[in-house]
Amino acid sequence: MRQAGRYLPEYRAIRADHSFLDVCRTPDLAVEVTLQPIRRFGVDAAILFSDIMVPVLPAVPGLDFAPGPKLPAPVTRGEEIGPAEAADELDFVYETVRRLREVLEVPLIGFAGTPATVATYLVEGGSAKHFTALRRLLHEAPEQAQGVLDRLEELTLRYLMNQIDAGAQAVQLFDSWGGELSPQTFETFCAPGLRRMVTALKKRDVPVIFFGRGPERDVGATAYGVDWTRDLAAARKRGPVQGNLDPMLLFSPPEVIEREVRKMAEPVAGTGYVVNLGHGIHKDTPVEGAAAFVRAAQAVPVR
C-alpha cells in the first residue's frame, strides 16, 4: 500500500533529482526505491515500485505525469489503446523485477491497476476532483465503454504475466475506483473480465490479491485487500484477507498505533490474514508512525 514513497526522506532525496517517471523507467532507481522500506523497516515482503498507469505508457501516446496522470485528450474507445503486445515494451519494469529477485531475501509482489481504475483516468483525460466520465460513458455508450475495458484487460493481463515471468512471486490488482460503480454496473462491465484475468494468473501458480475500495467484490482472487471502512472479520469469512487499518492512524503516537493494530488483528490473526493498511500510506505520514505499525504488525501472534 505505497510501501515506498513520499513519506520516506530517502525517497524524497531521489525525487529531488529525478521525475517520478524517471524513477519508474530507470531500473537502478526503481530497485533502490523498492529496497528502501525493506532496509528501514524490515517488512516481510517487497512491493515493486511503479505506478498503475505505467502499463499504458506505450499503449496511449502522450500520457504524462504532472504530477498525476495527464493525457492530451480523453481516451474513450478501445481502438485508441494499443494492443496487448504493447506491454512487452516495458522491459524497464521487468528488468527491475529481475534485479530485485537477485538481491531480495523476502518475496516480491508485483501489481497493476484494474481495467476500470485505469479507464477512470483515461476516459477523464487525467486526474479529476470528481471521477464521473467513465460512469457516464458506461451508461451513455455501454458498448464503447466495454471496448475500453476489454482492451485494458488484455494489456493488463499481459503486463502481469510478464512480471511473473521476470520473477514476481505474487501479484495484486488495485481497484481504487471500481467501488464508485453500482453492484449491477460492476457485475455487468467489470467482474467478468477480472475473473478471466484472475483465472489466467492463478494458472501461473502465484497468489493473486484483489484490493478494492468500498463494497466487497468477488472475482475469484486468492486473497482480498479490505479498506478501513469494511468489517475485517466479516470479510475473512469468504477467504484470506489483508488490511485494514485506517492510514490516518499512523499519525497517532506509537502506543496508540500498536494498540489499534492489536485490536484490528485479534479476531482474525493466524487464520489467513496479512496485517496491512486499508489504503495507501499518506505522503505526510511520520516515519516513526510507519515504524510503529510494522513493529505492531510483526508482533501479531500466528496461531
DAFEN-V281933 format. One record per pair of residues at least 24 apart in sequence whose C-alpha atoms are under 10 Angstrom apart, sorted by the first residue. I is the first residue (numbers start at 1). J is the second residue. Records with the same first field share a line. If there is no record, write none. Layout:
# DAFEN-V281933
I = J ; J
This chain:
# DAFEN-V281933
1 = 47 ; 174 ; 211 ; 225 ; 243 ; 247 ; 276 ; 277 ; 278 ; 279 ; 280 ; 281 ; 282
2 = 47 ; 48 ; 49 ; 50 ; 51 ; 277 ; 279 ; 280 ; 281 ; 282 ; 283
3 = 33 ; 34 ; 35 ; 36 ; 37 ; 38 ; 43 ; 45 ; 46 ; 47 ; 48 ; 49 ; 277 ; 280 ; 281 ; 290
4 = 32 ; 33 ; 34 ; 35 ; 36 ; 37 ; 38 ; 46 ; 47 ; 48 ; 49 ; 50 ; 280 ; 281 ; 283
5 = 33 ; 34 ; 36 ; 37 ; 49 ; 280 ; 281 ; 282 ; 283
6 = 281 ; 282 ; 283 ; 284 ; 285
7 = 281 ; 282 ; 283 ; 284 ; 285 ; 286 ; 287 ; 290
8 = 33 ; 36 ; 37 ; 40 ; 283 ; 284 ; 285 ; 286 ; 287 ; 290
9 = 36 ; 287
10 = 36 ; 37 ; 40
11 = 36 ; 37
19 = 65 ; 66 ; 67
20 = 50 ; 51 ; 65 ; 66 ; 67 ; 68
21 = 50 ; 51 ; 54 ; 64 ; 65 ; 67
23 = 49 ; 50
24 = 48 ; 49 ; 50 ; 51 ; 54 ; 92 ; 93 ; 96
25 = 50 ; 54 ; 90 ; 91 ; 92 ; 93 ; 95 ; 96
26 = 92 ; 93 ; 95 ; 96
27 = 91 ; 92 ; 93 ; 94 ; 95 ; 96 ; 97 ; 98 ; 99 ; 100
28 = 92 ; 95 ; 96 ; 99 ; 100
29 = 96
30 = 92 ; 93 ; 95 ; 96 ; 97 ; 99 ; 100
31 = 93 ; 95 ; 96 ; 97 ; 98 ; 99 ; 100 ; 103
32 = 96 ; 100
34 = 96 ; 97 ; 100 ; 108
35 = 100 ; 103 ; 104
37 = 290 ; 291
38 = 104 ; 105 ; 106
40 = 287 ; 291
41 = 287 ; 290 ; 291 ; 292 ; 293 ; 294 ; 295
42 = 106 ; 291 ; 294 ; 295 ; 298
43 = 106 ; 291 ; 294 ; 295 ; 297 ; 298
44 = 105 ; 106 ; 107 ; 108 ; 294 ; 297 ; 298
45 = 104 ; 105 ; 106 ; 107 ; 108 ; 109 ; 169
46 = 100 ; 104 ; 105 ; 106 ; 107 ; 108 ; 109 ; 110 ; 168
47 = 107 ; 108 ; 109 ; 110 ; 111 ; 168 ; 170 ; 171 ; 172
48 = 93 ; 96 ; 97 ; 100 ; 108 ; 109 ; 110 ; 111 ; 163 ; 168 ; 171
49 = 93 ; 96 ; 97 ; 109 ; 110 ; 111
50 = 93 ; 96 ; 110 ; 111 ; 112
51 = 111 ; 112 ; 113
52 = 111 ; 112 ; 113 ; 114 ; 115 ; 117 ; 118 ; 156 ; 173 ; 174 ; 175
53 = 112 ; 113 ; 117 ; 118 ; 119 ; 121 ; 122
54 = 87 ; 90 ; 93 ; 112 ; 113 ; 118 ; 159
55 = 84 ; 86 ; 87 ; 88 ; 89 ; 90 ; 93 ; 112 ; 113 ; 118 ; 152 ; 155 ; 156 ; 158 ; 159 ; 160
56 = 81 ; 82 ; 84 ; 86 ; 87 ; 90 ; 118 ; 122 ; 152 ; 155 ; 156 ; 159
57 = 81 ; 82 ; 86 ; 87 ; 89 ; 90
58 = 82 ; 83 ; 85 ; 86 ; 87 ; 88 ; 89 ; 90
59 = 83 ; 84 ; 85 ; 86 ; 87 ; 89 ; 152 ; 155
60 = 86 ; 122
63 = 122 ; 125 ; 126
64 = 126
65 = 126 ; 127
66 = 126 ; 127
67 = 127
68 = 121 ; 126 ; 127 ; 128
69 = 121 ; 122 ; 125 ; 126 ; 127 ; 128
70 = 121 ; 122 ; 124 ; 125 ; 126 ; 127 ; 128
71 = 121 ; 122 ; 123 ; 124 ; 125 ; 126 ; 127
72 = 125 ; 126
73 = 122 ; 123 ; 124 ; 125 ; 126
74 = 119 ; 121 ; 122 ; 123 ; 124 ; 125 ; 126 ; 133
75 = 119 ; 120 ; 121 ; 122 ; 123 ; 124 ; 125 ; 126 ; 148
76 = 119 ; 122 ; 123 ; 124 ; 125 ; 133 ; 134 ; 137 ; 141 ; 144 ; 145 ; 146 ; 147 ; 148 ; 149
77 = 122 ; 123 ; 143 ; 144 ; 145 ; 146 ; 147 ; 148 ; 149 ; 151
78 = 143 ; 144 ; 145 ; 146 ; 147 ; 148 ; 149 ; 150 ; 151 ; 152
79 = 144 ; 147 ; 148 ; 151
80 = 147 ; 148 ; 151
81 = 122 ; 147 ; 148 ; 151 ; 152 ; 155
82 = 151 ; 152 ; 155
83 = 151 ; 152 ; 154 ; 155
84 = 151 ; 152 ; 153 ; 154 ; 155 ; 156 ; 157 ; 158 ; 159
85 = 154 ; 155 ; 158 ; 159
86 = 155 ; 158 ; 159
87 = 154 ; 155 ; 156 ; 157 ; 158 ; 159 ; 160 ; 161 ; 162
88 = 155 ; 158 ; 159 ; 162
89 = 159
90 = 159 ; 162 ; 163
91 = 162 ; 163 ; 166
93 = 159 ; 162 ; 163 ; 166
94 = 159 ; 160 ; 162 ; 163 ; 164 ; 165 ; 166 ; 167 ; 168
95 = 163 ; 166 ; 167
96 = 163 ; 166 ; 167
97 = 162 ; 163 ; 164 ; 165 ; 166 ; 167 ; 168
98 = 163 ; 164 ; 165 ; 166 ; 167 ; 168
99 = 166 ; 167
100 = 166 ; 167 ; 168
101 = 166 ; 167 ; 168 ; 169
102 = 167
106 = 169
107 = 167 ; 168 ; 169 ; 170
108 = 164 ; 167 ; 168 ; 169 ; 170 ; 171
109 = 163 ; 164 ; 167 ; 168 ; 169 ; 170 ; 171 ; 172 ; 206 ; 207 ; 208 ; 209
110 = 160 ; 163 ; 164 ; 167 ; 168 ; 169 ; 170 ; 171 ; 172 ; 173 ; 208
111 = 156 ; 159 ; 160 ; 163 ; 164 ; 168 ; 170 ; 171 ; 172 ; 173 ; 174 ; 208 ; 209 ; 210
112 = 156 ; 157 ; 159 ; 160 ; 163 ; 171 ; 172 ; 173 ; 174 ; 175
113 = 152 ; 156 ; 172 ; 173 ; 174 ; 175 ; 176 ; 177 ; 210 ; 211
114 = 149 ; 152 ; 153 ; 156 ; 157 ; 172 ; 173 ; 174 ; 175 ; 176 ; 177 ; 178 ; 190 ; 193 ; 194 ; 197 ; 210 ; 211 ; 212
115 = 148 ; 149 ; 150 ; 151 ; 152 ; 153 ; 154 ; 155 ; 156 ; 157 ; 173 ; 174 ; 175 ; 178 ; 190 ; 193 ; 194
116 = 145 ; 146 ; 148 ; 149 ; 150 ; 152 ; 153 ; 174 ; 175 ; 176 ; 177 ; 178 ; 179 ; 181 ; 186 ; 189 ; 190 ; 191 ; 193 ; 194
117 = 149 ; 173 ; 174 ; 175 ; 176 ; 177 ; 178 ; 179 ; 180 ; 212
118 = 148 ; 149 ; 152 ; 156 ; 174 ; 175 ; 176 ; 177 ; 178
119 = 145 ; 148 ; 149 ; 152 ; 177
120 = 176 ; 177 ; 178
121 = 177
122 = 148
123 = 148
131 = 177 ; 180
132 = 180
134 = 181
135 = 178 ; 180 ; 181 ; 182 ; 185
138 = 181 ; 185 ; 189
139 = 185
142 = 189
143 = 189
145 = 189
146 = 188 ; 189 ; 190
149 = 189 ; 190 ; 193
150 = 189 ; 190 ; 193
152 = 193
153 = 190 ; 193 ; 194 ; 196 ; 197
154 = 193 ; 197
156 = 197
157 = 193 ; 194 ; 196 ; 197 ; 198 ; 200 ; 201
158 = 197 ; 201
160 = 197 ; 201
161 = 197 ; 200 ; 201 ; 204
164 = 201 ; 204 ; 205 ; 206
165 = 204
168 = 206
169 = 204 ; 205 ; 206 ; 207 ; 208
170 = 201 ; 202 ; 204 ; 205 ; 206 ; 207 ; 208 ; 209 ; 222
171 = 198 ; 201 ; 202 ; 206 ; 207 ; 208 ; 209 ; 210
172 = 198 ; 207 ; 208 ; 209 ; 210 ; 211 ; 221 ; 222 ; 223 ; 224 ; 225
173 = 197 ; 198 ; 208 ; 209 ; 210 ; 211 ; 212 ; 221 ; 224 ; 225
174 = 209 ; 210 ; 211 ; 212 ; 213 ; 225
175 = 210 ; 211 ; 212 ; 213 ; 214 ; 217 ; 225
176 = 211 ; 212 ; 213 ; 214 ; 279
177 = 212 ; 213 ; 214
178 = 212 ; 213 ; 214 ; 215 ; 217
179 = 212 ; 213 ; 214 ; 215 ; 216 ; 217
180 = 213 ; 214 ; 215
181 = 214 ; 215
182 = 215
183 = 215 ; 216 ; 217
186 = 217
187 = 217 ; 218 ; 219
190 = 219
191 = 217 ; 218 ; 219 ; 220
192 = 219
193 = 219
194 = 218 ; 219 ; 220 ; 221
195 = 219 ; 220 ; 221
196 = 220
197 = 221
198 = 222
209 = 240 ; 241 ; 242
210 = 241 ; 242
211 = 241 ; 242 ; 243 ; 278 ; 279
212 = 278 ; 279
213 = 278 ; 279
223 = 272 ; 273 ; 274
224 = 273 ; 274
225 = 273 ; 274 ; 275 ; 276 ; 277 ; 278 ; 279
226 = 276 ; 277 ; 278 ; 279
227 = 276 ; 277 ; 278 ; 279 ; 280
228 = 277 ; 278 ; 279
229 = 278
230 = 278
231 = 264
232 = 264 ; 265 ; 267 ; 268 ; 273
233 = 264 ; 265 ; 266 ; 267 ; 268
234 = 268
236 = 267 ; 268 ; 271 ; 272 ; 273
237 = 268
239 = 271 ; 272 ; 273
240 = 268 ; 271 ; 272 ; 273 ; 274
241 = 268 ; 271 ; 272 ; 273 ; 274 ; 275 ; 276
242 = 272 ; 273 ; 274 ; 275 ; 276 ; 277 ; 278
243 = 273 ; 274 ; 275 ; 276 ; 277 ; 278 ; 279
244 = 274 ; 275 ; 276 ; 277 ; 278 ; 279
245 = 275 ; 276 ; 277 ; 278 ; 279 ; 293
246 = 276 ; 277 ; 278 ; 279 ; 280 ; 281
247 = 276 ; 277 ; 278 ; 279 ; 280 ; 281 ; 282 ; 285 ; 289 ; 290 ; 293
248 = 277 ; 278 ; 279 ; 280 ; 281 ; 282 ; 284 ; 285 ; 289
249 = 277 ; 285 ; 289 ; 290 ; 293
250 = 277 ; 281 ; 282 ; 284 ; 285 ; 286 ; 287 ; 288 ; 289 ; 290 ; 291 ; 292 ; 293
251 = 282 ; 284 ; 285 ; 286 ; 287 ; 288 ; 289 ; 290
252 = 285 ; 286 ; 288 ; 289 ; 292
253 = 286 ; 288 ; 289 ; 292
254 = 288 ; 289 ; 290 ; 291 ; 292 ; 293 ; 295 ; 296
255 = 289 ; 292 ; 293 ; 296
256 = 289 ; 292 ; 293
257 = 289 ; 290 ; 291 ; 292 ; 293 ; 294 ; 295 ; 296 ; 297
258 = 289 ; 292 ; 293 ; 294 ; 295 ; 296 ; 297 ; 299 ; 300
259 = 293 ; 296
260 = 293 ; 296
261 = 292 ; 293 ; 294 ; 295 ; 296 ; 297 ; 299 ; 300
262 = 296 ; 297 ; 299 ; 300 ; 301
265 = 296 ; 297 ; 300 ; 301
266 = 300 ; 301
268 = 302 ; 303
269 = 300 ; 301 ; 302 ; 303
270 = 300 ; 301 ; 302 ; 303
271 = 302 ; 303
272 = 302
273 = 302
274 = 300
275 = 300
